Amino acid sequence: MTWRTYSLLLAGGHRIDFDAEENDPLLDQLATLIAVNADQRPAGLVEIPLRHGQSRLTVSTQALVGVISDTSLRLVAAAAASTTAAPPIEPSIVVHWRDFLTPADHAALVDFAIAHEAKFTPSGVSTQDKQYRESWVLTDFPAFSALMEQRIRDRLGALLPAFGLPPEHPLPRFEAQLTAHNDGNYYRQHNDNGSADTRSRLLTYVYYFNRSPKAYTGGELRVFDSTVRDNFYVAAEHYRDYQPENNSIVFFLSRYLHEVRPVSCPSGAFADGRFTINGWLHEA
């Protein structure tokens, strides 16, 4: 058994000498942790052997700064060979409110959407990819878009703090469209502020409505957690699905990656589909 003495540097200018065998996995562990920024390390404790292992010192992983050793090349190699720490995951924040409109307003909106079927036009995306989104949209419905804006503005005091924003955060412009999804319709993964003309979108909202009884399935909103890759927000592996619950509304940051899962509407009738007023709260 060959022991060597190493010096462990800790936050606050502290230094501890410890003994370890040349092939002790602890050395690789320390090198791997030190190679990662302290705020990105997994929280935990590391046991450091003292007096040839006769006693041990427990140190927080966030306190590690460096190791001084005459075998530094092996330590550096261990750090370089270790897997680069995965970027931190940012869980998505989604606010979900039920019974958002009064029963009378909800019923009037359902009737309005069905009565204006002929005015809906095929949806599209800024990239002109015809295989990316299938739905129908209506952009001219001033009475209901104004109703949605007023209802949302009335509740900004509860909404904005959920996203770490002050209640008085300026939101000078609202944007809305009425969307219909029917059998086989969908919207693949995207964000809502990824182009030059959408950059001011801060929050996305989706209000769900349909006639009763509900005659479709699917159409869940899938919202992905976020991570940063090459200085861009991208979707993490984890996501959560939100059911299109009648007369409910969800809010989330417009930069979140999200998608609409395929809808199944056996009748194919426009009136039986999944309807939403979806829109965006723009910041100054």
Contacts in CASP RR format, 6 or more apart in sequence:
PFRMAT RR
TARGET T0000
AUTHOR 0000-0000-0000
METHOD contacts of the structure
MODEL  1
MTWRTYSLLLAGGHRIDFDAEENDPLLDQLATLIAVNADQRPAGLVEIPL
RHGQSRLTVSTQALVGVISDTSLRLVAAAAASTTAAPPIEPSIVVHWRDF
LTPADHAALVDFAIAHEAKFTPSGVSTQDKQYRESWVLTDFPAFSALMEQ
RIRDRLGALLPAFGLPPEHPLPRFEAQLTAHNDGNYYRQHNDNGSADTRS
RLLTYVYYFNRSPKAYTGGELRVFDSTVRDNFYVAAEHYRDYQPENNSIV
FFLSRYLHEVRPVSCPSGAFADGRFTINGWLHEA
1 21 0 8 1.000
2 21 0 8 1.000
2 22 0 8 1.000
3 19 0 8 1.000
3 20 0 8 1.000
3 21 0 8 1.000
3 52 0 8 1.000
4 19 0 8 1.000
4 20 0 8 1.000
4 21 0 8 1.000
4 22 0 8 1.000
4 69 0 8 1.000
4 70 0 8 1.000
4 71 0 8 1.000
5 17 0 8 1.000
5 18 0 8 1.000
5 19 0 8 1.000
6 17 0 8 1.000
6 18 0 8 1.000
6 19 0 8 1.000
6 20 0 8 1.000
6 27 0 8 1.000
6 67 0 8 1.000
6 68 0 8 1.000
6 69 0 8 1.000
7 15 0 8 1.000
7 16 0 8 1.000
7 17 0 8 1.000
7 18 0 8 1.000
7 67 0 8 1.000
7 68 0 8 1.000
7 69 0 8 1.000
8 15 0 8 1.000
8 16 0 8 1.000
8 17 0 8 1.000
8 18 0 8 1.000
8 30 0 8 1.000
8 48 0 8 1.000
8 59 0 8 1.000
8 64 0 8 1.000
8 66 0 8 1.000
8 67 0 8 1.000
9 15 0 8 1.000
9 64 0 8 1.000
9 65 0 8 1.000
9 66 0 8 1.000
9 67 0 8 1.000
9 68 0 8 1.000
10 16 0 8 1.000
10 59 0 8 1.000
10 63 0 8 1.000
10 64 0 8 1.000
10 65 0 8 1.000
11 38 0 8 1.000
11 62 0 8 1.000
11 63 0 8 1.000
11 64 0 8 1.000
11 65 0 8 1.000
13 65 0 8 1.000
16 48 0 8 1.000
16 57 0 8 1.000
16 59 0 8 1.000
18 48 0 8 1.000
18 49 0 8 1.000
18 50 0 8 1.000
18 57 0 8 1.000
19 49 0 8 1.000
19 50 0 8 1.000
19 51 0 8 1.000
19 52 0 8 1.000
19 53 0 8 1.000
20 26 0 8 1.000
20 27 0 8 1.000
20 49 0 8 1.000
22 71 0 8 1.000
26 46 0 8 1.000
26 47 0 8 1.000
26 48 0 8 1.000
26 49 0 8 1.000
27 67 0 8 1.000
27 69 0 8 1.000
27 71 0 8 1.000
27 74 0 8 1.000
27 75 0 8 1.000
27 78 0 8 1.000
28 78 0 8 1.000
28 82 0 8 1.000
29 46 0 8 1.000
30 46 0 8 1.000
30 64 0 8 1.000
30 66 0 8 1.000
30 67 0 8 1.000
30 75 0 8 1.000
31 67 0 8 1.000
31 75 0 8 1.000
31 76 0 8 1.000
31 78 0 8 1.000
31 79 0 8 1.000
31 82 0 8 1.000
32 78 0 8 1.000
32 79 0 8 1.000
32 82 0 8 1.000
33 41 0 8 1.000
33 46 0 8 1.000
33 61 0 8 1.000
33 64 0 8 1.000
34 64 0 8 1.000
34 65 0 8 1.000
34 66 0 8 1.000
34 67 0 8 1.000
34 79 0 8 1.000
35 79 0 8 1.000
35 80 0 8 1.000
35 82 0 8 1.000
35 85 0 8 1.000
36 85 0 8 1.000
38 61 0 8 1.000
38 62 0 8 1.000
38 64 0 8 1.000
39 62 0 8 1.000
40 85 0 8 1.000
40 87 0 8 1.000
40 88 0 8 1.000
41 61 0 8 1.000
41 62 0 8 1.000
41 64 0 8 1.000
41 85 0 8 1.000
42 61 0 8 1.000
43 60 0 8 1.000
43 61 0 8 1.000
43 62 0 8 1.000
44 60 0 8 1.000
44 61 0 8 1.000
45 58 0 8 1.000
45 59 0 8 1.000
45 60 0 8 1.000
45 61 0 8 1.000
46 58 0 8 1.000
46 59 0 8 1.000
46 60 0 8 1.000
46 61 0 8 1.000
46 64 0 8 1.000
47 56 0 8 1.000
47 57 0 8 1.000
47 58 0 8 1.000
47 59 0 8 1.000
48 56 0 8 1.000
48 57 0 8 1.000
48 58 0 8 1.000
48 59 0 8 1.000
49 55 0 8 1.000
49 56 0 8 1.000
50 56 0 8 1.000
50 57 0 8 1.000
67 75 0 8 1.000
69 75 0 8 1.000
86 227 0 8 1.000
87 227 0 8 1.000
87 228 0 8 1.000
87 229 0 8 1.000
88 227 0 8 1.000
88 228 0 8 1.000
89 225 0 8 1.000
89 226 0 8 1.000
89 227 0 8 1.000
89 236 0 8 1.000
89 238 0 8 1.000
90 225 0 8 1.000
90 226 0 8 1.000
90 227 0 8 1.000
90 236 0 8 1.000
91 225 0 8 1.000
91 238 0 8 1.000
92 223 0 8 1.000
92 224 0 8 1.000
92 225 0 8 1.000
92 226 0 8 1.000
92 239 0 8 1.000
92 240 0 8 1.000
92 252 0 8 1.000
92 253 0 8 1.000
92 256 0 8 1.000
93 162 0 8 1.000
93 163 0 8 1.000
93 252 0 8 1.000
93 253 0 8 1.000
94 223 0 8 1.000
94 240 0 8 1.000
94 242 0 8 1.000
94 250 0 8 1.000
94 251 0 8 1.000
94 252 0 8 1.000
95 159 0 8 1.000
95 162 0 8 1.000
95 163 0 8 1.000
95 250 0 8 1.000
95 251 0 8 1.000
95 252 0 8 1.000
96 242 0 8 1.000
96 248 0 8 1.000
96 249 0 8 1.000
96 250 0 8 1.000
97 155 0 8 1.000
97 248 0 8 1.000
97 249 0 8 1.000
97 250 0 8 1.000
98 245 0 8 1.000
98 247 0 8 1.000
98 248 0 8 1.000
99 247 0 8 1.000
99 248 0 8 1.000
100 151 0 8 1.000
100 207 0 8 1.000
100 247 0 8 1.000
100 248 0 8 1.000
100 249 0 8 1.000
101 109 0 8 1.000
101 147 0 8 1.000
101 151 0 8 1.000
101 207 0 8 1.000
101 209 0 8 1.000
101 247 0 8 1.000
105 147 0 8 1.000
106 209 0 8 1.000
106 246 0 8 1.000
106 247 0 8 1.000
109 144 0 8 1.000
109 209 0 8 1.000
109 277 0 8 1.000
110 209 0 8 1.000
110 210 0 8 1.000
110 211 0 8 1.000
110 275 0 8 1.000
112 141 0 8 1.000
112 144 0 8 1.000
113 138 0 8 1.000
113 178 0 8 1.000
113 180 0 8 1.000
113 209 0 8 1.000
113 275 0 8 1.000
114 211 0 8 1.000
114 270 0 8 1.000
114 271 0 8 1.000
116 138 0 8 1.000
116 141 0 8 1.000
117 270 0 8 1.000
117 271 0 8 1.000
119 138 0 8 1.000
119 140 0 8 1.000
120 136 0 8 1.000
120 137 0 8 1.000
120 138 0 8 1.000
120 178 0 8 1.000
120 180 0 8 1.000
121 136 0 8 1.000
121 137 0 8 1.000
121 138 0 8 1.000
122 135 0 8 1.000
122 136 0 8 1.000
122 137 0 8 1.000
123 133 0 8 1.000
123 134 0 8 1.000
123 135 0 8 1.000
123 136 0 8 1.000
123 137 0 8 1.000
123 179 0 8 1.000
123 187 0 8 1.000
124 130 0 8 1.000
124 132 0 8 1.000
124 133 0 8 1.000
125 132 0 8 1.000
125 133 0 8 1.000
125 190 0 8 1.000
126 195 0 8 1.000
126 198 0 8 1.000
132 187 0 8 1.000
132 188 0 8 1.000
132 190 0 8 1.000
133 186 0 8 1.000
133 187 0 8 1.000
133 188 0 8 1.000
134 181 0 8 1.000
134 184 0 8 1.000
134 185 0 8 1.000
134 186 0 8 1.000
134 187 0 8 1.000
135 179 0 8 1.000
135 180 0 8 1.000
135 181 0 8 1.000
135 185 0 8 1.000
135 186 0 8 1.000
135 187 0 8 1.000
135 260 0 8 1.000
136 179 0 8 1.000
136 180 0 8 1.000
136 181 0 8 1.000
136 182 0 8 1.000
136 185 0 8 1.000
137 177 0 8 1.000
137 178 0 8 1.000
137 179 0 8 1.000
137 180 0 8 1.000
138 177 0 8 1.000
138 178 0 8 1.000
138 179 0 8 1.000
138 180 0 8 1.000
139 177 0 8 1.000
139 178 0 8 1.000
141 176 0 8 1.000
141 178 0 8 1.000
144 178 0 8 1.000
144 277 0 8 1.000
145 174 0 8 1.000
145 176 0 8 1.000
145 277 0 8 1.000
148 174 0 8 1.000
148 176 0 8 1.000
148 205 0 8 1.000
148 207 0 8 1.000
148 277 0 8 1.000
149 174 0 8 1.000
149 176 0 8 1.000
152 159 0 8 1.000
152 174 0 8 1.000
152 205 0 8 1.000
152 281 0 8 1.000
156 167 0 8 1.000
156 169 0 8 1.000
156 171 0 8 1.000
157 167 0 8 1.000
159 203 0 8 1.000
159 251 0 8 1.000
160 166 0 8 1.000
160 167 0 8 1.000
160 169 0 8 1.000
161 167 0 8 1.000
162 251 0 8 1.000
163 203 0 8 1.000
163 251 0 8 1.000
163 253 0 8 1.000
169 283 0 8 1.000
170 283 0 8 1.000
170 284 0 8 1.000
171 202 0 8 1.000
171 203 0 8 1.000
171 281 0 8 1.000
171 282 0 8 1.000
171 283 0 8 1.000
172 282 0 8 1.000
172 283 0 8 1.000
172 284 0 8 1.000
173 200 0 8 1.000
173 281 0 8 1.000
173 282 0 8 1.000
174 279 0 8 1.000
174 280 0 8 1.000
174 281 0 8 1.000
174 282 0 8 1.000
175 201 0 8 1.000
175 279 0 8 1.000
175 280 0 8 1.000
175 282 0 8 1.000
176 277 0 8 1.000
176 278 0 8 1.000
176 279 0 8 1.000
176 280 0 8 1.000
177 277 0 8 1.000
177 278 0 8 1.000
177 279 0 8 1.000
178 275 0 8 1.000
178 276 0 8 1.000
178 277 0 8 1.000
179 275 0 8 1.000
179 276 0 8 1.000
179 277 0 8 1.000
179 278 0 8 1.000
180 270 0 8 1.000
180 273 0 8 1.000
180 274 0 8 1.000
180 275 0 8 1.000
181 216 0 8 1.000
181 219 0 8 1.000
181 260 0 8 1.000
181 263 0 8 1.000
181 273 0 8 1.000
181 274 0 8 1.000
181 275 0 8 1.000
181 276 0 8 1.000
182 216 0 8 1.000
182 263 0 8 1.000
182 265 0 8 1.000
182 268 0 8 1.000
182 270 0 8 1.000
182 272 0 8 1.000
182 273 0 8 1.000
182 274 0 8 1.000
183 216 0 8 1.000
183 263 0 8 1.000
183 264 0 8 1.000
183 265 0 8 1.000
183 266 0 8 1.000
183 268 0 8 1.000
184 262 0 8 1.000
184 263 0 8 1.000
184 264 0 8 1.000
184 265 0 8 1.000
185 260 0 8 1.000
185 262 0 8 1.000
185 263 0 8 1.000
185 274 0 8 1.000
186 219 0 8 1.000
186 259 0 8 1.000
186 260 0 8 1.000
186 261 0 8 1.000
186 262 0 8 1.000
186 263 0 8 1.000
187 259 0 8 1.000
187 260 0 8 1.000
188 259 0 8 1.000
189 222 0 8 1.000
189 224 0 8 1.000
189 235 0 8 1.000
189 257 0 8 1.000
189 258 0 8 1.000
189 259 0 8 1.000
190 257 0 8 1.000
190 258 0 8 1.000
190 259 0 8 1.000
191 233 0 8 1.000
191 254 0 8 1.000
191 255 0 8 1.000
191 256 0 8 1.000
191 257 0 8 1.000
191 258 0 8 1.000
192 198 0 8 1.000
192 201 0 8 1.000
192 204 0 8 1.000
192 254 0 8 1.000
192 255 0 8 1.000
192 280 0 8 1.000
193 199 0 8 1.000
193 200 0 8 1.000
193 201 0 8 1.000
193 202 0 8 1.000
193 254 0 8 1.000
193 255 0 8 1.000
193 280 0 8 1.000
194 255 0 8 1.000
198 254 0 8 1.000
198 280 0 8 1.000
200 282 0 8 1.000
200 283 0 8 1.000
200 284 0 8 1.000
201 254 0 8 1.000
201 280 0 8 1.000
201 281 0 8 1.000
201 282 0 8 1.000
202 253 0 8 1.000
202 254 0 8 1.000
202 280 0 8 1.000
202 281 0 8 1.000
202 282 0 8 1.000
202 283 0 8 1.000
203 251 0 8 1.000
203 252 0 8 1.000
203 253 0 8 1.000
203 254 0 8 1.000
203 280 0 8 1.000
203 281 0 8 1.000
204 251 0 8 1.000
204 252 0 8 1.000
204 253 0 8 1.000
204 254 0 8 1.000
204 256 0 8 1.000
204 258 0 8 1.000
204 278 0 8 1.000
204 279 0 8 1.000
204 280 0 8 1.000
204 281 0 8 1.000
205 249 0 8 1.000
205 250 0 8 1.000
205 251 0 8 1.000
205 278 0 8 1.000
205 279 0 8 1.000
205 280 0 8 1.000
205 281 0 8 1.000
206 221 0 8 1.000
206 249 0 8 1.000
206 250 0 8 1.000
206 276 0 8 1.000
206 277 0 8 1.000
206 278 0 8 1.000
206 279 0 8 1.000
207 248 0 8 1.000
207 249 0 8 1.000
207 276 0 8 1.000
207 277 0 8 1.000
207 278 0 8 1.000
208 244 0 8 1.000
208 245 0 8 1.000
208 246 0 8 1.000
208 247 0 8 1.000
208 248 0 8 1.000
208 249 0 8 1.000
208 274 0 8 1.000
208 275 0 8 1.000
208 276 0 8 1.000
209 246 0 8 1.000
209 247 0 8 1.000
209 275 0 8 1.000
209 276 0 8 1.000
209 277 0 8 1.000
210 216 0 8 1.000
210 244 0 8 1.000
210 246 0 8 1.000
210 272 0 8 1.000
210 273 0 8 1.000
210 274 0 8 1.000
210 275 0 8 1.000
211 271 0 8 1.000
211 272 0 8 1.000
212 246 0 8 1.000
214 246 0 8 1.000
215 265 0 8 1.000
215 266 0 8 1.000
215 267 0 8 1.000
215 269 0 8 1.000
215 272 0 8 1.000
215 273 0 8 1.000
216 263 0 8 1.000
216 264 0 8 1.000
216 265 0 8 1.000
216 272 0 8 1.000
216 273 0 8 1.000
216 274 0 8 1.000
217 263 0 8 1.000
217 264 0 8 1.000
218 244 0 8 1.000
218 261 0 8 1.000
218 262 0 8 1.000
218 263 0 8 1.000
218 264 0 8 1.000
218 274 0 8 1.000
219 244 0 8 1.000
219 260 0 8 1.000
219 261 0 8 1.000
219 262 0 8 1.000
219 263 0 8 1.000
219 274 0 8 1.000
220 241 0 8 1.000
220 242 0 8 1.000
220 243 0 8 1.000
220 244 0 8 1.000
220 260 0 8 1.000
220 261 0 8 1.000
221 241 0 8 1.000
221 242 0 8 1.000
221 244 0 8 1.000
221 250 0 8 1.000
221 258 0 8 1.000
221 259 0 8 1.000
221 260 0 8 1.000
221 261 0 8 1.000
222 239 0 8 1.000
222 240 0 8 1.000
222 241 0 8 1.000
222 242 0 8 1.000
222 258 0 8 1.000
222 259 0 8 1.000
222 260 0 8 1.000
222 261 0 8 1.000
223 239 0 8 1.000
223 240 0 8 1.000
223 242 0 8 1.000
223 252 0 8 1.000
223 256 0 8 1.000
223 257 0 8 1.000
223 258 0 8 1.000
224 235 0 8 1.000
224 236 0 8 1.000
224 238 0 8 1.000
224 239 0 8 1.000
224 256 0 8 1.000
224 257 0 8 1.000
224 258 0 8 1.000
225 235 0 8 1.000
225 236 0 8 1.000
225 237 0 8 1.000
225 238 0 8 1.000
225 239 0 8 1.000
226 233 0 8 1.000
226 234 0 8 1.000
226 235 0 8 1.000
226 236 0 8 1.000
226 255 0 8 1.000
226 256 0 8 1.000
226 257 0 8 1.000
227 233 0 8 1.000
227 234 0 8 1.000
227 235 0 8 1.000
227 236 0 8 1.000
228 234 0 8 1.000
233 255 0 8 1.000
233 257 0 8 1.000
234 257 0 8 1.000
235 257 0 8 1.000
241 261 0 8 1.000
242 250 0 8 1.000
244 274 0 8 1.000
244 276 0 8 1.000
252 258 0 8 1.000
254 280 0 8 1.000
263 273 0 8 1.000
263 274 0 8 1.000
265 272 0 8 1.000
265 273 0 8 1.000
265 274 0 8 1.000
END
